[in-house]
Amino acid sequence: LRRLGLSLHCFDVELTHELARRYPIDLATERGVAQVLRTWTPAMVSHLDEEALEACPLGAELCATLLELGARSCMVVPIRRDDGETMGALSLAMIGSGRCYAPEDLGPAMSLASRAALAIERARLYREARAERERAEQASLAKDQFLAMLGHELRNPLAPILTAVQLMRLRDGAANRRELEIIERQAEHMVRLVDDLLDVSRIVHGKIELRRAPVELAVAATKALEIASPLLHDGAHQLHVSVPPSGLRVDADEARLAQ
């Protein structure tokens, strides 16, 4: 432990990380862990001693260090997914107990490696799902920021349009009265739509606000026809509507009903 720069009270995880750093796996070799990864065949040294160092699947140098730490047996088993892909290898060593691995220990070790493969795969899927969620959240935030900017830009010209309509009425309220009413209604409708655009997150989550009030159906129908009139004109359609001016009052959101 002193040679590794570790204290006598070090944790097993710390020791494992230090051993992995000092003795990296050489995948270019034809034996040891590299062979286990290529052949999917577990390797074991039941009785680890000086004579068995060269046969140790963990490599002679690492096994020599493990031997100094009190290791008496070691084995390496492949970590494989259900589809057969090899994800890595599980290295095990018996240290301190004086017990040695036997062939019947390979079964539990392979079962442990299978559970490790499942845990690794789940961790990978969770990491990918979290990354995808973060990307989606960033994209949603960017969309909301863009829509907010667009909404403010759309709102700016609506105020002077409504002001101009009011000034035209003050000058000569009788002239072009119907056209001014249409412009005013549609400008107010645009203001409402822009308000919805600025609050797009509530719409996405199905929390759109309905401003319900008593509404004559004729009023809503008139607004709907004004909205659809460009399409009717472009398609050369003729539309005839017969709605009594009053008597068909409903409790509704006038703008939503027109939409």
C-alpha positions in Angstrom: 0.0 0.0 0.0 2.9 2.4 0.8 4.3 1.6 -2.7 1.0 2.6 -4.2 0.9 5.8 -2.1 -2.2 4.7 -0.2 -2.9 4.5 3.5 -3.7 1.4 5.5 -7.2 2.7 6.0 -8.0 3.4 2.3 -11.3 2.4 0.8 -11.6 -0.6 -1.6 -12.9 1.8 -4.3 -9.9 4.1 -3.9 -7.5 1.1 -4.1 -9.3 -0.3 -7.2 -9.1 3.1 -9.0 -5.4 3.4 -8.2 -4.7 -0.1 -9.5 -6.7 0.6 -12.7 -4.7 3.8 -13.2 -1.3 2.1 -12.6 -2.0 -1.0 -14.6 -4.2 -0.2 -17.6 -5.6 -3.0 -19.6 -3.7 -3.8 -22.9 -6.3 -4.8 -25.4 -3.5 -5.5 -28.0 -2.3 -8.6 -26.2 -3.5 -12.2 -27.0 -4.2 -13.1 -23.4 -5.7 -11.9 -20.2 -8.7 -9.5 -20.3 -8.2 -8.9 -24.0 -8.7 -12.6 -24.7 -11.8 -12.7 -22.5 -13.3 -9.8 -24.4 -12.5 -11.4 -27.8 -13.6 -15.0 -26.9 -16.3 -14.3 -24.3 -14.6 -17.1 -22.3 -13.9 -16.5 -18.6 -10.4 -16.9 -17.2 -9.4 -18.0 -13.7 -6.4 -18.6 -11.6 -7.6 -20.6 -8.6 -4.3 -20.5 -6.7 -2.3 -17.4 -7.2 1.4 -17.5 -6.3 4.7 -16.5 -7.8 4.7 -19.4 -10.3 1.2 -18.5 -11.6 1.9 -14.8 -12.3 2.4 -15.2 -16.0 -0.9 -17.1 -16.3 -2.9 -14.5 -14.4 -5.6 -13.0 -16.6 -5.1 -9.6 -15.0 -1.5 -9.3 -16.1 1.7 -10.3 -14.3 2.4 -6.9 -12.8 -1.0 -6.3 -11.4 -1.2 -9.9 -10.1 2.2 -9.4 -8.4 0.8 -6.3 -6.6 -2.4 -8.2 -5.7 -0.3 -11.0 -4.4 1.5 -8.5 -2.1 -1.9 -7.3 -0.9 -2.9 -10.8 0.1 -4.7 -12.0 -3.0 -4.9 -15.8 -3.4 -7.2 -16.2 -6.4 -8.6 -14.2 -9.3 -10.8 -14.5 -12.3 -12.1 -12.4 -15.2 -15.6 -12.9 -16.8 -17.1 -11.0 -19.8 -19.9 -8.5 -19.4 -22.3 -9.1 -22.3 -25.6 -7.7 -23.3 -28.6 -9.9 -24.1 -27.9 -9.3 -27.8 -24.4 -10.7 -27.4 -22.4 -7.5 -27.6 -19.5 -7.5 -25.2 -19.5 -4.4 -23.0 -16.4 -5.1 -20.9 -15.0 -7.5 -18.4 -15.5 -8.0 -14.6 -12.3 -8.7 -12.7 -12.6 -10.4 -9.3 -9.9 -11.2 -6.8 -10.1 -13.0 -3.4 -8.1 -10.9 -0.9 -7.7 -11.4 2.8 -10.0 -14.3 3.4 -7.5 -17.0 2.4 -10.2 -18.6 0.2 -9.6 -19.5 -3.4 -12.0 -19.4 -6.3 -13.2 -22.8 -7.6 -14.8 -23.7 -11.0 -18.3 -23.6 -9.4 -17.7 -19.9 -8.6 -17.8 -19.1 -12.4 -21.6 -19.4 -12.5 -22.3 -16.7 -9.8 -19.6 -14.5 -11.3 -21.2 -14.8 -14.8 -24.6 -14.0 -13.2 -23.1 -10.9 -11.5 -21.6 -9.9 -14.9 -25.0 -10.2 -16.5 -26.5 -8.0 -13.8 -23.7 -5.5 -14.4 -24.5 -5.5 -18.1 -28.1 -4.7 -17.4 -27.1 -1.9 -15.0 -24.7 -0.4 -17.5 -27.3 -0.5 -20.3 -29.9 1.1 -18.1 -27.4 3.8 -17.0 -26.6 4.4 -20.7 -30.2 4.7 -21.7 -30.9 7.0 -18.7 -28.0 9.2 -19.7 -29.2 9.4 -23.3 -32.7 10.1 -22.2 -31.5 12.8 -19.8 -29.4 14.4 -22.6 -32.3 14.2 -25.0 -34.6 15.8 -22.4 -32.1 18.6 -21.8 -31.8 19.2 -25.5 -35.6 19.3 -25.8 -35.8 21.7 -22.8 -33.2 24.0 -24.4 -35.0 23.9 -27.7 -38.3 24.7 -26.0 -36.7 27.6 -24.1 -35.3 29.0 -27.3 -38.7 28.6 -29.0 -40.4 30.5 -26.1 -37.8 33.2 -26.2 -38.2 33.6 -30.0 -42.0 33.6 -29.8 -41.9 36.2 -27.0 -39.7 38.4 -29.2 -41.9 37.9 -32.2 -45.0 38.6 -30.1 -43.6 42.0 -29.0 -42.7 42.8 -32.6 -46.2 42.0 -33.8 -47.8 44.0 -31.0 -45.9 47.2 -31.8 -47.8 48.0 -35.1 -51.2 47.1 -33.7 -51.5 50.0 -31.3 -51.0 52.7 -34.0 -53.5 50.9 -36.2 -56.2 51.1 -33.6 -55.2 54.7 -32.8 -55.5 55.6 -36.5 -59.0 54.0 -36.7 -60.2 56.0 -33.7 -58.8 59.3 -35.2 -60.6 58.5 -38.5 -63.9 58.1 -36.6 -63.4 61.4 -34.8 -62.9 63.2 -38.1 -65.8 61.6 -40.0 -67.5 58.8 -38.2 -70.0 58.2 -41.0 -67.5 57.7 -43.7 -66.3 54.1 -44.3 -68.0 53.1 -41.1 -68.2 49.4 -41.9 -64.6 49.2 -43.1 -63.4 50.9 -39.9 -65.3 48.5 -37.8 -63.7 45.6 -39.6 -60.2 47.0 -39.2 -60.9 47.7 -35.5 -62.3 44.2 -34.8 -59.5 42.4 -36.6 -56.8 44.5 -35.0 -58.3 43.7 -31.6 -58.4 40.1 -32.6 -54.7 40.3 -33.5 -54.0 41.8 -30.1 -55.7 38.8 -28.5 -53.7 36.3 -30.7 -50.4 38.1 -29.8 -51.3 37.8 -26.1 -51.7 34.1 -26.7 -48.4 34.0 -28.4 -46.7 35.7 -25.5 -48.2 33.0 -23.2 -47.5 30.1 -25.5 -46.2 27.9 -22.7 -49.6 27.8 -21.1 -51.2 26.9 -24.5 -48.7 24.0 -25.0 -49.6 22.6 -21.6 -53.3 22.9 -22.3 -53.9 25.7 -19.8 -55.2 28.3 -22.2 -57.5 30.8 -20.6 -61.1 31.2 -21.8 -62.6 34.6 -21.3 -66.3 33.6 -21.2 -69.1 36.1 -21.4 -72.6 36.3 -23.0 -72.1 36.5 -26.8 -74.5 36.8 -29.6 -73.9 34.1 -32.1 -74.3 36.6 -35.0 -71.4 38.6 -33.6 -69.1 35.5 -33.6 -70.3 34.5 -37.0 -69.5 38.0 -38.4 -66.0 37.8 -37.0 -65.5 34.3 -38.4 -66.6 35.4 -41.8 -64.2 38.4 -41.7 -61.3 36.1 -40.8 -62.2 33.6 -43.6 -63.1 36.2 -46.3 -59.6 36.2 -48.0 -59.8 32.5 -48.4 -63.3 32.7 -49.8 -62.2 35.5 -52.2 -59.2 33.6 -53.4 -61.2 30.4 -54.0 -64.0 32.3 -55.8 -66.5 30.9 -53.4 -69.9 32.3 -52.6 -71.1 32.0 -49.0 -74.6 32.9 -47.8 -75.2 33.1 -44.0 -78.5 33.7 -42.3 -78.2 34.4 -38.6 -80.7 36.4 -36.6 -79.0 39.5 -35.1 -80.1 38.6 -31.6 -81.8 35.8 -29.7 -78.9 33.3 -30.0 -76.9 34.3 -27.0 -74.3 31.8 -25.7 -71.9 31.8 -22.8 -68.5 31.6 -24.6 -65.2 33.1 -25.4 -66.0 35.3 -28.4 -62.5 35.2 -29.9 -62.3 31.4 -29.5 -65.7 30.9 -30.9 -64.8 33.0 -34.0 -61.7 31.0 -34.5 
